[in-house]
Amino acid sequence: MDVCLGVRFQLPEWMASRALQGEELGAIVDTLLGHGSAHEEFGAIGFLTRGLLDRQAALEQAVAAALIPFLSERNADV
């Protein structure tokens, strides 16, 4: 069985509390950053890292990590 995950990070308690009460994480980010597409552009990770890592970069890392089983299979013969 293969298990693949993207970047994992702990939400601050105040943000997790709002999400656990039913507020969507994207809506929280949009409100905090002051525009309706902030969750798509930066994501929670962009907000929490102050731009050091954004949603796109996190997705790129997850896709690259998902390729490991295919890439390492070829390298096993080296």
Buried (B, 14 or more C-beta within 10 A) or exposed (E): EEEEEBBEEEBEEEBEEBBEEEEEBBBBBBBEBEEEEBBEBBBBBBBBBEEEBBBEBBBEEEEEEEEEEEEEEEEEEE
